[in-house]
Amino acid sequence: KGFLERNKNQLVARIMEPDNRRQTDGLERPRHFFTVEKYEPASLWQFSLEEAEFNAGRKFLLANGTAVWSIEASVYVFQKSLRSGNQAVMLNNLVDLLHYLSDLHQPFHCIADWDGIRAGKPGLHRGYELDIVEPMIEIMRVSGSPALIPIGELRPTLVEWARTSATQAQAITDCI
């Protein structure tokens, strides 16, 4: 059995750990979202995290999320842990990577009106996660092997995923 197959139950059980860290780690929160419309005008996402911080400021990054850079960092750390062969470290790193990837696919993690207040539906984000996303965790299936994407090609793919998620937020808002 491969690493993912052997550890899929643990991955599913631990997938919410990054959310739990937000209570104790002040820098954890922005790793979970990426406000597409705030980054697009200046194409800040094209820069490294350090360059984006230099150009827009730390306060901007904290307010608008760093998910694409967090995923890149998680991929790098996971790839490094694969080479080490340390199963516990690999599992910890993969939990973070999978969680941040799933966050980027959550439409309300990619728009400024993340909680539906402007749409007149406050609490929409929490309701979506509690009623739709969290029940899915119980039936998640992890299969296959991770594709290793070169870091230089990863960020445009992640931003495209965020754009797609952001466009779906309005349709979900209209239905709820």
C-alpha positions in Angstrom: 0.0 0.0 0.0 1.1 3.5 -0.7 1.5 6.3 1.8 -1.9 7.9 1.0 -3.7 4.7 1.1 -2.1 3.7 4.5 -2.9 7.1 6.0 -6.2 8.1 4.4 -8.2 7.7 7.7 -5.7 9.8 9.6 -5.7 12.4 6.9 -9.5 12.7 7.0 -9.5 12.7 10.9 -6.9 15.4 11.0 -7.9 17.6 8.1 -9.3 20.3 10.4 -6.1 20.8 12.4 -5.0 23.9 10.5 -8.4 25.5 11.4 -7.8 24.7 15.0 -4.4 26.3 14.9 -6.0 29.7 14.1 -6.9 29.9 17.9 -3.2 29.9 18.9 -1.3 31.1 15.9 -2.0 34.7 14.8 -0.4 34.1 11.4 -2.5 31.0 10.6 -5.8 32.8 9.6 -4.6 34.4 6.3 -3.2 31.0 5.1 -6.8 29.9 4.6 -8.1 32.4 2.1 -7.2 34.5 -0.9 -9.4 37.5 -1.8 -9.2 37.3 -5.6 -10.6 40.8 -6.4 -8.1 42.5 -4.1 -5.1 40.8 -5.7 -6.1 41.0 -9.3 -5.8 44.8 -10.1 -2.0 44.8 -9.4 -1.5 41.1 -10.1 0.2 40.9 -6.8 -0.2 37.1 -6.8 2.6 37.0 -9.5 5.2 38.1 -6.9 6.8 36.1 -4.2 5.2 36.5 -0.8 8.1 38.8 0.3 7.7 41.0 -2.9 3.9 41.1 -2.4 4.4 42.2 1.2 7.0 44.9 0.1 4.5 46.2 -2.6 1.2 46.0 -0.7 2.2 45.8 2.9 1.8 43.2 5.6 -1.5 44.6 6.7 -2.9 44.0 3.1 -1.7 40.4 3.1 -3.2 39.6 6.5 -6.5 41.2 5.5 -6.7 39.5 2.0 -5.1 36.2 2.6 -2.0 34.3 1.6 -3.4 31.0 0.6 -1.6 30.7 -2.7 1.7 31.3 -1.1 0.8 29.0 1.8 0.1 26.2 -0.6 3.3 26.8 -2.4 5.2 26.6 0.9 3.3 23.5 1.9 4.1 21.8 -1.4 7.8 22.6 -0.9 7.8 21.4 2.7 5.9 18.2 1.8 8.2 17.4 -1.1 11.2 17.9 1.2 9.6 15.6 3.8 9.0 13.0 1.1 12.8 12.9 0.6 13.4 12.5 4.3 11.1 9.5 4.5 9.9 10.6 8.0 6.3 9.3 7.9 5.0 11.5 10.8 6.5 14.7 9.2 5.1 13.7 5.8 1.6 13.2 7.3 1.7 16.6 9.2 2.8 18.4 6.1 0.2 16.7 3.9 -2.6 17.6 6.3 -1.7 21.2 5.9 -1.3 21.0 2.1 -4.7 19.3 1.6 -6.5 21.6 4.0 -5.1 24.8 2.3 -6.0 23.3 -1.1 -9.5 22.6 0.0 -9.8 26.1 1.4 -8.9 27.6 -2.0 -11.8 25.6 -3.5 -14.2 27.0 -1.0 -15.9 29.9 -2.8 -16.3 32.1 0.3 -12.5 31.9 0.9 -11.9 33.7 -2.3 -14.2 36.8 -2.2 -14.3 39.9 -0.1 -17.9 39.3 1.0 -16.9 36.1 2.6 -19.8 36.0 5.0 -22.6 37.2 2.8 -23.1 40.5 4.7 -23.2 42.6 1.5 -25.5 40.0 -0.1 -27.9 40.4 2.9 -27.2 36.8 4.1 -24.9 37.1 7.1 -23.6 33.8 8.4 -23.6 32.4 4.9 -19.9 31.2 5.1 -20.4 29.4 8.3 -23.6 27.8 7.2 -22.1 26.7 4.0 -19.2 25.0 5.8 -21.3 23.5 8.6 -24.1 22.3 6.4 -22.3 21.3 3.2 -18.5 21.1 3.7 -18.1 19.5 7.1 -20.6 16.6 6.4 -18.5 15.8 3.3 -15.4 15.2 5.5 -17.1 12.1 6.8 -17.3 10.6 3.3 -14.0 11.9 1.9 -11.9 9.4 0.0 -8.2 9.9 -0.6 -6.8 8.0 -3.5 -4.1 8.1 -6.1 -0.7 9.7 -5.6 0.2 13.4 -5.4 1.3 15.0 -8.6 4.5 17.0 -8.2 4.0 20.3 -9.9 7.0 22.6 -10.3 6.7 25.6 -8.0 6.9 28.0 -11.0 3.8 26.5 -12.5 1.9 26.1 -9.3 0.9 29.7 -8.5 -1.0 30.5 -11.8 -2.9 27.2 -11.3 -3.8 28.1 -7.7 -4.9 31.6 -8.7 -7.1 30.1 -11.5 -8.7 27.8 -8.9 -9.3 30.8 -6.6 -10.9 32.7 -9.5 -13.1 29.7 -10.3 -14.1 29.4 -6.6 -14.8 33.2 -6.4 -17.2 33.0 -9.5 -19.2 30.2 -7.8 -19.8 32.2 -4.6 -22.6 34.3 -6.2 -24.4 31.3 -7.5 -24.2 29.6 -4.0 -25.3 32.9 -2.4 -28.3 33.1 -4.7 -29.4 29.5 -3.9 -29.1 29.7 -0.1 
